[in-house]
C-alpha cells in the first residue's frame, strides 16, 4: 500500500473531535510513540516473550502511522509528500556527508 492510499483509508476511520484537530492528532501521535518506546524498553530489559513485544511494537507503529496521517490531513499535506521530502533531505545530507551532526540545516 502506498502512503496516499493509506491516508485516504485512514481518513475513513477518523473520529477526532473537530475542535483543535492539530493538537488532538499531535497528542495522539506522541502518546502512541510513547507506547511504542515502552515496548522497546521492555525488549532492552529482557522481558519474556520478545516476539510478543515485537508484535506489539508493530501494532503501535500502525497507531503512530494513523495519527501521522491524521496530522497530515489536519495540515493539508500528504504522507507521500512528507516521505518524498524526507528522502530528498536525507539523500542530500548523505551526499554532503552530513548525516551525523546536529541541527535541521546541515
Biopython code that builds the backbone (N, CA, C, O; Angstrom):
import numpy as np
from Bio.PDB.StructureBuilder import StructureBuilder

atoms = [
    (1, "UNK", "N", (0.844, -1.176, 0.000)),
    (1, "UNK", "CA", (0.000, 0.000, 0.000)),
    (1, "UNK", "C", (0.889, 1.238, 0.000)),
    (1, "UNK", "O", (1.893, 1.283, 0.710)),
    (2, "UNK", "N", (0.526, 2.232, -0.787)),
    (2, "UNK", "CA", (1.292, 3.471, -0.782)),
    (2, "UNK", "C", (0.706, 4.440, 0.254)),
    (2, "UNK", "O", (-0.391, 4.230, 0.770)),
    (3, "UNK", "N", (1.451, 5.482, 0.539)),
    (3, "UNK", "CA", (1.035, 6.416, 1.590)),
    (3, "UNK", "C", (-0.265, 7.144, 1.260)),
    (3, "UNK", "O", (-1.091, 7.352, 2.149)),
    (4, "UNK", "N", (-0.463, 7.534, 0.007)),
    (4, "UNK", "CA", (-1.708, 8.224, -0.342)),
    (4, "UNK", "C", (-2.916, 7.336, -0.098)),
    (4, "UNK", "O", (-3.934, 7.790, 0.424)),
    (5, "UNK", "N", (-2.802, 6.067, -0.478)),
    (5, "UNK", "CA", (-3.903, 5.132, -0.250)),
    (5, "UNK", "C", (-4.138, 4.945, 1.237)),
    (5, "UNK", "O", (-5.279, 4.955, 1.699)),
    (6, "UNK", "N", (-3.059, 4.776, 1.986)),
    (6, "UNK", "CA", (-3.198, 4.622, 3.437)),
    (6, "UNK", "C", (-3.891, 5.836, 4.043)),
    (6, "UNK", "O", (-4.816, 5.692, 4.843)),
    (7, "UNK", "N", (-3.448, 7.024, 3.666)),
    (7, "UNK", "CA", (-4.023, 8.240, 4.238)),
    (7, "UNK", "C", (-5.512, 8.345, 3.911)),
    (7, "UNK", "O", (-6.310, 8.748, 4.758)),
    (8, "UNK", "N", (-5.879, 7.987, 2.702)),
    (8, "UNK", "CA", (-7.300, 8.010, 2.306)),
    (8, "UNK", "C", (-8.106, 7.010, 3.128)),
    (8, "UNK", "O", (-9.191, 7.335, 3.613)),
    (9, "UNK", "N", (-7.586, 5.802, 3.287)),
    (9, "UNK", "CA", (-8.293, 4.775, 4.058)),
    (9, "UNK", "C", (-8.347, 5.134, 5.542)),
    (9, "UNK", "O", (-9.379, 4.941, 6.185)),
    (10, "UNK", "N", (-7.259, 5.649, 6.085)),
    (10, "UNK", "CA", (-7.235, 6.034, 7.497)),
    (10, "UNK", "C", (-8.248, 7.140, 7.773)),
    (10, "UNK", "O", (-8.896, 7.155, 8.819)),
    (11, "UNK", "N", (-8.374, 8.053, 6.837)),
    (11, "UNK", "CA", (-9.321, 9.173, 6.974)),
    (11, "UNK", "C", (-10.750, 8.661, 7.186)),
    (11, "UNK", "O", (-11.538, 9.297, 7.886)),
    (12, "UNK", "N", (-11.080, 7.530, 6.593)),
    (12, "UNK", "CA", (-12.431, 6.973, 6.706)),
    (12, "UNK", "C", (-12.738, 6.508, 8.126)),
    (12, "UNK", "O", (-13.907, 6.362, 8.484)),
    (13, "UNK", "N", (-11.710, 6.273, 8.939)),
    (13, "UNK", "CA", (-11.910, 5.805, 10.313)),
    (13, "UNK", "C", (-11.705, 6.921, 11.333)),
    (13, "UNK", "O", (-11.644, 6.662, 12.535)),
    (14, "UNK", "N", (-11.601, 8.130, 10.869)),
    (14, "UNK", "CA", (-11.302, 9.271, 11.719)),
    (14, "UNK", "C", (-12.469, 9.596, 12.646)),
    (14, "UNK", "O", (-13.604, 9.752, 12.196)),
    (15, "UNK", "N", (-12.189, 9.693, 13.915)),
    (15, "UNK", "CA", (-13.202, 10.073, 14.905)),
    (15, "UNK", "C", (-12.676, 11.188, 15.807)),
    (15, "UNK", "O", (-13.082, 11.312, 16.962)),
    (16, "UNK", "N", (-11.776, 11.987, 15.265)),
    (16, "UNK", "CA", (-11.159, 13.068, 16.031)),
    (16, "UNK", "C", (-12.168, 14.198, 16.211)),
    (16, "UNK", "O", (-12.850, 14.573, 15.258)),
    (17, "UNK", "N", (-12.273, 14.744, 17.426)),
    (17, "UNK", "CA", (-13.177, 15.879, 17.630)),
    (17, "UNK", "C", (-12.784, 17.049, 16.726)),
    (17, "UNK", "O", (-11.595, 17.286, 16.510)),
    (18, "UNK", "N", (-13.761, 17.777, 16.198)),
    (18, "UNK", "CA", (-13.467, 18.844, 15.231)),
    (18, "UNK", "C", (-12.740, 20.057, 15.828)),
    (18, "UNK", "O", (-12.075, 20.791, 15.098)),
    (19, "UNK", "N", (-12.856, 20.274, 17.129)),
    (19, "UNK", "CA", (-12.161, 21.413, 17.722)),
    (19, "UNK", "C", (-10.712, 21.037, 18.023)),
    (19, "UNK", "O", (-10.448, 19.987, 18.609)),
    (20, "UNK", "N", (-9.789, 21.886, 17.627)),
    (20, "UNK", "CA", (-8.350, 21.677, 17.832)),
    (20, "UNK", "C", (-7.836, 20.355, 17.273)),
    (20, "UNK", "O", (-7.157, 19.620, 17.989)),
    (21, "UNK", "N", (-8.136, 20.030, 16.020)),
    (21, "UNK", "CA", (-7.716, 18.733, 15.488)),
    (21, "UNK", "C", (-6.200, 18.560, 15.437)),
    (21, "UNK", "O", (-5.703, 17.457, 15.666)),
    (22, "UNK", "N", (-5.452, 19.629, 15.141)),
    (22, "UNK", "CA", (-3.992, 19.503, 15.070)),
    (22, "UNK", "C", (-3.435, 19.101, 16.433)),
    (22, "UNK", "O", (-2.573, 18.226, 16.523)),
    (23, "UNK", "N", (-3.924, 19.736, 17.485)),
    (23, "UNK", "CA", (-3.458, 19.419, 18.833)),
    (23, "UNK", "C", (-3.832, 17.987, 19.186)),
    (23, "UNK", "O", (-3.007, 17.243, 19.717)),
    (24, "UNK", "N", (-5.055, 17.601, 18.900)),
    (24, "UNK", "CA", (-5.516, 16.248, 19.210)),
    (24, "UNK", "C", (-4.660, 15.212, 18.482)),
    (24, "UNK", "O", (-4.222, 14.229, 19.080)),
    (25, "UNK", "N", (-4.426, 15.439, 17.188)),
    (25, "UNK", "CA", (-3.630, 14.491, 16.403)),
    (25, "UNK", "C", (-2.190, 14.426, 16.903)),
    (25, "UNK", "O", (-1.617, 13.341, 17.004)),
    (26, "UNK", "N", (-1.602, 15.581, 17.218)),
    (26, "UNK", "CA", (-0.224, 15.607, 17.710)),
    (26, "UNK", "C", (-0.112, 14.898, 19.060)),
    (26, "UNK", "O", (0.848, 14.166, 19.299)),
    (27, "UNK", "N", (-1.077, 15.108, 19.930)),
    (27, "UNK", "CA", (-1.056, 14.435, 21.227)),
    (27, "UNK", "C", (-1.246, 12.928, 21.063)),
    (27, "UNK", "O", (-0.591, 12.141, 21.746)),
    (28, "UNK", "N", (-2.135, 12.530, 20.166)),
    (28, "UNK", "CA", (-2.316, 11.103, 19.889)),
    (28, "UNK", "C", (-1.046, 10.484, 19.345)),
    (28, "UNK", "O", (-0.678, 9.373, 19.726)),
    (29, "UNK", "N", (-0.371, 11.201, 18.450)),
    (29, "UNK", "CA", (0.885, 10.716, 17.872)),
    (29, "UNK", "C", (1.946, 10.524, 18.944)),
    (29, "UNK", "O", (2.620, 9.495, 18.972)),
    (30, "UNK", "N", (2.097, 11.494, 19.814)),
    (30, "UNK", "CA", (3.121, 11.370, 20.853)),
    (30, "UNK", "C", (2.761, 10.288, 21.865)),
    (30, "UNK", "O", (3.644, 9.598, 22.375)),
    (31, "UNK", "N", (1.482, 10.137, 22.155)),
    (31, "UNK", "CA", (1.053, 9.081, 23.073)),
    (31, "UNK", "C", (1.352, 7.697, 22.522)),
    (31, "UNK", "O", (1.846, 6.826, 23.239)),
    (32, "UNK", "N", (1.050, 7.501, 21.247)),
    (32, "UNK", "CA", (1.310, 6.197, 20.630)),
    (32, "UNK", "C", (2.813, 5.947, 20.495)),
    (32, "UNK", "O", (3.271, 4.816, 20.655)),
    (33, "UNK", "N", (3.581, 6.998, 20.200)),
    (33, "UNK", "CA", (5.044, 6.848, 20.128)),
    (33, "UNK", "C", (5.593, 6.456, 21.496)),
    (33, "UNK", "O", (6.539, 5.672, 21.582)),
    (34, "UNK", "N", (5.013, 6.990, 22.556)),
    (34, "UNK", "CA", (5.427, 6.619, 23.902)),
    (34, "UNK", "C", (5.126, 5.156, 24.196)),
    (34, "UNK", "O", (5.944, 4.468, 24.807)),
    (35, "UNK", "N", (3.963, 4.675, 23.768)),
    (35, "UNK", "CA", (3.631, 3.265, 23.962)),
    (35, "UNK", "C", (4.607, 2.369, 23.195)),
    (35, "UNK", "O", (5.012, 1.319, 23.696)),
    (36, "UNK", "N", (4.983, 2.778, 21.992)),
    (36, "UNK", "CA", (5.953, 2.037, 21.207)),
    (36, "UNK", "C", (7.301, 2.004, 21.934)),
    (36, "UNK", "O", (7.924, 0.949, 22.051)),
    (37, "UNK", "N", (7.740, 3.156, 22.415)),
    (37, "UNK", "CA", (9.028, 3.232, 23.125)),
    (37, "UNK", "C", (9.022, 2.361, 24.374)),
    (37, "UNK", "O", (10.040, 1.757, 24.712)),
    (38, "UNK", "N", (7.914, 2.292, 25.045)),
    (38, "UNK", "CA", (7.820, 1.468, 26.243)),
    (38, "UNK", "C", (8.019, -0.017, 25.919)),
    (38, "UNK", "O", (8.643, -0.745, 26.691)),
    (39, "UNK", "N", (7.496, -0.455, 24.793)),
    (39, "UNK", "CA", (7.690, -1.847, 24.383)),
    (39, "UNK", "C", (9.146, -2.100, 24.001)),
    (39, "UNK", "O", (9.683, -3.166, 24.300)),
    (40, "UNK", "N", (9.786, -1.146, 23.351)),
    (40, "UNK", "CA", (11.208, -1.277, 23.033)),
    (40, "UNK", "C", (12.015, -1.374, 24.321)),
    (40, "UNK", "O", (12.945, -2.175, 24.413)),
    (41, "UNK", "N", (11.666, -0.564, 25.314)),
    (41, "UNK", "CA", (12.343, -0.605, 26.620)),
    (41, "UNK", "C", (12.234, -1.994, 27.232)),
    (41, "UNK", "O", (13.196, -2.491, 27.818)),
    (42, "UNK", "N", (11.075, -2.620, 27.099)),
    (42, "UNK", "CA", (10.882, -3.952, 27.670)),
    (42, "UNK", "C", (11.737, -4.987, 26.967)),
    (42, "UNK", "O", (12.190, -5.940, 27.601)),
    (43, "UNK", "N", (11.970, -4.824, 25.665)),
    (43, "UNK", "CA", (12.875, -5.726, 24.958)),
    (43, "UNK", "C", (14.291, -5.525, 25.495)),
    (43, "UNK", "O", (15.001, -6.496, 25.755)),
    (44, "UNK", "N", (14.700, -4.274, 25.659)),
    (44, "UNK", "CA", (16.042, -3.992, 26.180)),
    (44, "UNK", "C", (16.219, -4.544, 27.587)),
    (44, "UNK", "O", (17.307, -4.982, 27.960)),
    (45, "UNK", "N", (15.148, -4.520, 28.360)),
    (45, "UNK", "CA", (15.184, -5.001, 29.738)),
    (45, "UNK", "C", (15.242, -6.520, 29.798)),
    (45, "UNK", "O", (15.611, -7.096, 30.821)),
    (46, "UNK", "N", (14.872, -7.168, 28.685)),
    (46, "UNK", "CA", (14.915, -8.620, 28.640)),
    (46, "UNK", "C", (13.640, -9.285, 29.109)),
    (46, "UNK", "O", (13.663, -10.433, 29.552)),
    (47, "UNK", "N", (12.525, -8.573, 29.016)),
    (47, "UNK", "CA", (11.251, -9.189, 29.399)),
    (47, "UNK", "C", (11.002, -10.437, 28.560)),
    (47, "UNK", "O", (11.486, -10.556, 27.434)),
    (48, "UNK", "N", (10.245, -11.355, 29.127)),
    (48, "UNK", "CA", (9.977, -12.610, 28.444)),
    (48, "UNK", "C", (9.135, -12.382, 27.190)),
    (48, "UNK", "O", (8.475, -11.354, 27.037)),
    (49, "UNK", "N", (9.177, -13.352, 26.319)),
    (49, "UNK", "CA", (8.432, -13.386, 25.073)),
    (49, "UNK", "C", (8.688, -12.153, 24.197)),
    (49, "UNK", "O", (7.797, -11.332, 23.980)),
    (50, "UNK", "N", (9.928, -12.046, 23.700)),
    (50, "UNK", "CA", (10.259, -10.890, 22.858)),
    (50, "UNK", "C", (9.428, -10.829, 21.582)),
    (50, "UNK", "O", (9.171, -9.734, 21.082)),
    (51, "UNK", "N", (8.997, -11.974, 21.034)),
    (51, "UNK", "CA", (8.186, -11.929, 19.816)),
    (51, "UNK", "C", (6.846, -11.252, 20.073)),
    (51, "UNK", "O", (6.332, -10.531, 19.217)),
    (52, "UNK", "N", (6.286, -11.485, 21.247)),
    (52, "UNK", "CA", (5.039, -10.809, 21.607)),
    (52, "UNK", "C", (5.255, -9.295, 21.663)),
    (52, "UNK", "O", (4.399, -8.520, 21.237)),
    (53, "UNK", "N", (6.410, -8.887, 22.193)),
    (53, "UNK", "CA", (6.723, -7.459, 22.246)),
    (53, "UNK", "C", (6.926, -6.887, 20.845)),
    (53, "UNK", "O", (6.475, -5.778, 20.558)),
    (54, "UNK", "N", (7.600, -7.635, 19.975)),
    (54, "UNK", "CA", (7.787, -7.178, 18.591)),
    (54, "UNK", "C", (6.440, -7.025, 17.903)),
    (54, "UNK", "O", (6.215, -6.055, 17.179)),
    (55, "UNK", "N", (5.546, -7.980, 18.125)),
    (55, "UNK", "CA", (4.200, -7.877, 17.555)),
    (55, "UNK", "C", (3.484, -6.641, 18.094)),
    (55, "UNK", "O", (2.777, -5.956, 17.354)),
    (56, "UNK", "N", (3.668, -6.360, 19.372)),
    (56, "UNK", "CA", (3.078, -5.170, 19.969)),
    (56, "UNK", "C", (3.659, -3.894, 19.386)),
    (56, "UNK", "O", (2.937, -2.923, 19.165)),
    (57, "UNK", "N", (4.964, -3.894, 19.136)),
    (57, "UNK", "CA", (5.610, -2.727, 18.519)),
    (57, "UNK", "C", (5.035, -2.498, 17.125)),
    (57, "UNK", "O", (4.765, -1.364, 16.727)),
    (58, "UNK", "N", (4.857, -3.577, 16.403)),
    (58, "UNK", "CA", (4.273, -3.458, 15.058)),
    (58, "UNK", "C", (2.892, -2.803, 15.126)),
    (58, "UNK", "O", (2.572, -1.931, 14.318)),
    (59, "UNK", "N", (2.090, -3.223, 16.083)),
    (59, "UNK", "CA", (0.774, -2.607, 16.260)),
    (59, "UNK", "C", (0.869, -1.137, 16.622)),
    (59, "UNK", "O", (0.104, -0.318, 16.113)),
    (60, "UNK", "N", (1.807, -0.799, 17.502)),
    (60, "UNK", "CA", (1.991, 0.608, 17.885)),
    (60, "UNK", "C", (2.483, 1.430, 16.698)),
    (60, "UNK", "O", (2.110, 2.594, 16.550)),
    (61, "UNK", "N", (3.320, 0.829, 15.854)),
    (61, "UNK", "CA", (3.770, 1.539, 14.653)),
    (61, "UNK", "C", (2.581, 1.894, 13.764)),
    (61, "UNK", "O", (2.541, 2.972, 13.170)),
    (62, "UNK", "N", (1.623, 0.989, 13.677)),
    (62, "UNK", "CA", (0.404, 1.282, 12.914)),
    (62, "UNK", "C", (-0.380, 2.428, 13.524)),
    (62, "UNK", "O", (-0.907, 3.278, 12.807)),
    (63, "UNK", "N", (-0.458, 2.453, 14.861)),
    (63, "UNK", "CA", (-1.168, 3.547, 15.532)),
    (63, "UNK", "C", (-0.456, 4.884, 15.315)),
    (63, "UNK", "O", (-1.100, 5.914, 15.116)),
    (64, "UNK", "N", (0.895, 4.855, 15.356)),
    (64, "UNK", "CA", (1.675, 6.061, 15.079)),
    (64, "UNK", "C", (1.398, 6.537, 13.656)),
    (64, "UNK", "O", (1.202, 7.730, 13.422)),
    (65, "UNK", "N", (1.382, 5.607, 12.712)),
    (65, "UNK", "CA", (1.125, 5.955, 11.320)),
    (65, "UNK", "C", (-0.265, 6.562, 11.150)),
    (65, "UNK", "O", (-0.440, 7.511, 10.386)),
    (66, "UNK", "N", (-1.250, 6.020, 11.858)),
    (66, "UNK", "CA", (-2.619, 6.550, 11.752)),
    (66, "UNK", "C", (-2.656, 8.011, 12.215)),
    (66, "UNK", "O", (-3.214, 8.872, 11.535)),
    (67, "UNK", "N", (-2.058, 8.277, 13.377)),
    (67, "UNK", "CA", (-2.070, 9.650, 13.878)),
    (67, "UNK", "C", (-1.228, 10.573, 13.005)),
    (67, "UNK", "O", (-1.552, 11.753, 12.871)),
    (68, "UNK", "N", (-0.161, 10.062, 12.413)),
    (68, "UNK", "CA", (0.639, 10.863, 11.498)),
    (68, "UNK", "C", (-0.192, 11.237, 10.267)),
    (68, "UNK", "O", (-0.127, 12.368, 9.785)),
    (69, "UNK", "N", (-0.969, 10.280, 9.768)),
    (69, "UNK", "CA", (-1.860, 10.558, 8.637)),
    (69, "UNK", "C", (-2.914, 11.587, 9.030)),
    (69, "UNK", "O", (-3.238, 12.480, 8.247)),
    (70, "UNK", "N", (-3.446, 11.463, 10.234)),
    (70, "UNK", "CA", (-4.445, 12.431, 10.700)),
    (70, "UNK", "C", (-3.839, 13.822, 10.809)),
    (70, "UNK", "O", (-4.464, 14.802, 10.403)),
    (71, "UNK", "N", (-2.627, 13.920, 11.354)),
    (71, "UNK", "CA", (-1.964, 15.214, 11.483)),
    (71, "UNK", "C", (-1.689, 15.814, 10.108)),
    (71, "UNK", "O", (-1.863, 17.014, 9.900)),
    (72, "UNK", "N", (-1.260, 14.972, 9.175)),
    (72, "UNK", "CA", (-1.042, 15.462, 7.811)),
    (72, "UNK", "C", (-2.343, 16.010, 7.231)),
    (72, "UNK", "O", (-2.344, 17.075, 6.612)),
    (73, "UNK", "N", (-3.446, 15.295, 7.425)),
    (73, "UNK", "CA", (-4.749, 15.790, 6.973)),
    (73, "UNK", "C", (-5.068, 17.144, 7.593)),
    (73, "UNK", "O", (-5.514, 18.067, 6.912)),
    (74, "UNK", "N", (-4.831, 17.246, 8.900)),
    (74, "UNK", "CA", (-5.127, 18.491, 9.606)),
    (74, "UNK", "C", (-4.357, 19.669, 9.013)),
    (74, "UNK", "O", (-4.842, 20.800, 9.016)),
    (75, "UNK", "N", (-3.161, 19.399, 8.508)),
    (75, "UNK", "CA", (-2.298, 20.439, 7.971)),
    (75, "UNK", "C", (-2.411, 20.590, 6.454)),
    (75, "UNK", "O", (-1.760, 21.447, 5.856)),
    (76, "UNK", "N", (-3.247, 19.747, 5.840)),
    (76, "UNK", "CA", (-3.463, 19.833, 4.398)),
    (76, "UNK", "C", (-2.284, 19.340, 3.569)),
    (76, "UNK", "O", (-2.039, 19.842, 2.473)),
    (77, "UNK", "N", (-1.554, 18.357, 4.090)),
    (77, "UNK", "CA", (-0.430, 17.795, 3.349)),
    (77, "UNK", "C", (-0.616, 16.288, 3.224)),
    (77, "UNK", "O", (-1.425, 15.693, 3.937)),
    (78, "UNK", "N", (0.132, 15.677, 2.319)),
    (78, "UNK", "CA", (0.010, 14.238, 2.137)),
    (78, "UNK", "C", (1.237, 13.535, 2.700)),
    (78, "UNK", "O", (2.336, 14.090, 2.724)),
    (79, "UNK", "N", (1.026, 12.309, 3.150)),
    (79, "UNK", "CA", (2.142, 11.494, 3.622)),
    (79, "UNK", "C", (3.126, 11.216, 2.488)),
    (79, "UNK", "O", (4.332, 11.130, 2.722)),
    (80, "UNK", "N", (2.621, 11.075, 1.263)),
    (80, "UNK", "CA", (3.519, 10.883, 0.126)),
    (80, "UNK", "C", (4.489, 12.058, 0.004)),
    (80, "UNK", "O", (5.685, 11.860, -0.210)),
    (81, "UNK", "N", (3.974, 13.280, 0.140)),
    (81, "UNK", "CA", (4.834, 14.464, 0.063)),
    (81, "UNK", "C", (5.830, 14.495, 1.218)),
    (81, "UNK", "O", (6.998, 14.828, 1.020)),
    (82, "UNK", "N", (5.376, 14.151, 2.421)),
    (82, "UNK", "CA", (6.262, 14.128, 3.592)),
    (82, "UNK", "C", (7.390, 13.119, 3.362)),
    (82, "UNK", "O", (8.559, 13.422, 3.601)),
    (83, "UNK", "N", (7.030, 11.919, 2.897)),
    (83, "UNK", "CA", (8.033, 10.877, 2.657)),
    (83, "UNK", "C", (9.012, 11.303, 1.570)),
    (83, "UNK", "O", (10.220, 11.114, 1.715)),
    (84, "UNK", "N", (8.506, 11.870, 0.495)),
    (84, "UNK", "CA", (9.355, 12.303, -0.610)),
    (84, "UNK", "C", (10.330, 13.393, -0.165)),
    (84, "UNK", "O", (11.523, 13.327, -0.462)),
    (85, "UNK", "N", (9.817, 14.391, 0.543)),
    (85, "UNK", "CA", (10.677, 15.481, 1.026)),
    (85, "UNK", "C", (11.727, 14.966, 2.006)),
    (85, "UNK", "O", (12.871, 15.421, 1.988)),
    (86, "UNK", "N", (11.343, 14.021, 2.857)),
    (86, "UNK", "CA", (12.281, 13.482, 3.828)),
    (86, "UNK", "C", (13.417, 12.721, 3.153)),
    (86, "UNK", "O", (14.578, 12.871, 3.534)),
    (87, "UNK", "N", (13.089, 11.908, 2.153)),
    (87, "UNK", "CA", (14.122, 11.161, 1.441)),
    (87, "UNK", "C", (15.060, 12.114, 0.708)),
    (87, "UNK", "O", (16.272, 11.900, 0.698)),
    (88, "UNK", "N", (14.516, 13.157, 0.098)),
    (88, "UNK", "CA", (15.369, 14.142, -0.583)),
    (88, "UNK", "C", (16.327, 14.798, 0.404)),
    (88, "UNK", "O", (17.505, 14.982, 0.097)),
    (89, "UNK", "N", (15.833, 15.149, 1.576)),
    (89, "UNK", "CA", (16.680, 15.763, 2.606)),
    (89, "UNK", "C", (17.779, 14.803, 3.035)),
    (89, "UNK", "O", (18.944, 15.188, 3.128)),
    (90, "UNK", "N", (17.404, 13.543, 3.298)),
    (90, "UNK", "CA", (18.390, 12.559, 3.744)),
    (90, "UNK", "C", (19.423, 12.238, 2.663)),
    (90, "UNK", "O", (20.606, 12.071, 2.960)),
    (91, "UNK", "N", (18.977, 12.153, 1.416)),
    (91, "UNK", "CA", (19.923, 11.918, 0.314)),
    (91, "UNK", "C", (20.916, 13.072, 0.210)),
    (91, "UNK", "O", (22.111, 12.859, 0.008)),
    (92, "UNK", "N", (20.412, 14.283, 0.348)),
    (92, "UNK", "CA", (21.292, 15.453, 0.285)),
    (92, "UNK", "C", (22.316, 15.416, 1.413)),
    (92, "UNK", "O", (23.501, 15.662, 1.186)),
    (93, "UNK", "N", (21.872, 15.112, 2.608)),
    (93, "UNK", "CA", (22.805, 15.011, 3.739)),
    (93, "UNK", "C", (23.823, 13.899, 3.512)),
    (93, "UNK", "O", (25.007, 14.061, 3.808)),
    (94, "UNK", "N", (23.358, 12.775, 2.988)),
    (94, "UNK", "CA", (24.265, 11.663, 2.702)),
    (94, "UNK", "C", (25.318, 12.090, 1.677)),
    (94, "UNK", "O", (26.514, 11.867, 1.863)),
    (95, "UNK", "N", (24.848, 12.704, 0.599)),
    (95, "UNK", "CA", (25.754, 13.131, -0.465)),
    (95, "UNK", "C", (26.777, 14.158, 0.027)),
    (95, "UNK", "O", (27.908, 14.189, -0.458)),
    (96, "UNK", "N", (26.384, 14.993, 0.985)),
    (96, "UNK", "CA", (27.278, 16.022, 1.515)),
    (96, "UNK", "C", (28.042, 15.558, 2.751)),
    (96, "UNK", "O", (28.842, 16.308, 3.309)),
    (97, "UNK", "N", (27.791, 14.307, 3.181)),
    (97, "UNK", "CA", (28.487, 13.771, 4.343)),
    (97, "UNK", "C", (28.056, 14.401, 5.653)),
    (97, "UNK", "O", (28.853, 14.514, 6.584)),
    (98, "UNK", "N", (26.783, 14.815, 5.729)),
    (98, "UNK", "CA", (26.303, 15.482, 6.940)),
    (98, "UNK", "C", (25.158, 14.734, 7.618)),
    (98, "UNK", "O", (24.339, 15.350, 8.298)),
    (99, "UNK", "N", (25.089, 13.405, 7.440)),
    (99, "UNK", "CA", (24.042, 12.641, 8.120)),
    (99, "UNK", "C", (24.188, 12.748, 9.632)),
    (99, "UNK", "O", (23.200, 12.866, 10.356)),
    (100, "UNK", "N", (25.434, 12.706, 10.097)),
    (100, "UNK", "CA", (25.680, 12.853, 11.532)),
    (100, "UNK", "C", (25.820, 14.335, 11.850)),
    (100, "UNK", "O", (26.194, 15.145, 11.002)),
    (101, "UNK", "N", (25.512, 14.656, 13.078)),
    (101, "UNK", "CA", (25.619, 16.048, 13.483)),
    (101, "UNK", "C", (24.307, 16.541, 14.041)),
    (101, "UNK", "O", (23.378, 15.761, 14.247)),
    (102, "UNK", "N", (24.231, 17.807, 14.280)),
    (102, "UNK", "CA", (23.043, 18.389, 14.893)),
    (102, "UNK", "C", (22.508, 19.516, 14.020)),
    (102, "UNK", "O", (23.226, 20.104, 13.211)),
    (103, "UNK", "N", (21.246, 19.790, 14.210)),
    (103, "UNK", "CA", (20.620, 20.903, 13.512)),
    (103, "UNK", "C", (19.859, 20.469, 12.282)),
    (103, "UNK", "O", (20.231, 19.502, 11.616)),
    (104, "UNK", "N", (18.798, 21.182, 11.986)),
    (104, "UNK", "CA", (17.968, 20.871, 10.824)),
    (104, "UNK", "C", (18.647, 21.271, 9.530)),
    (104, "UNK", "O", (18.451, 20.614, 8.508)),
    (105, "UNK", "N", (19.439, 22.330, 9.547)),
    (105, "UNK", "CA", (20.009, 22.891, 8.312)),
    (105, "UNK", "C", (21.461, 22.472, 8.126)),
    (105, "UNK", "O", (22.359, 23.313, 8.081)),
    (106, "UNK", "N", (21.686, 21.158, 8.016)),
    (106, "UNK", "CA", (23.063, 20.702, 7.773)),
    (106, "UNK", "C", (23.204, 20.165, 6.393)),
    (106, "UNK", "O", (24.291, 19.734, 6.006)),
]
sb = StructureBuilder()
sb.init_structure("model")
sb.init_model(0)
sb.init_chain("A")
sb.init_seg("    ")
for serial, (resi, resn, name, xyz) in enumerate(atoms, 1):
    if name == "N":
        sb.init_residue(resn, " ", resi, " ")
    sb.init_atom(name, np.array(xyz, "f"), 0.0, 1.0, " ", f" {name:<3s}", serial, name[0])
structure = sb.get_structure()
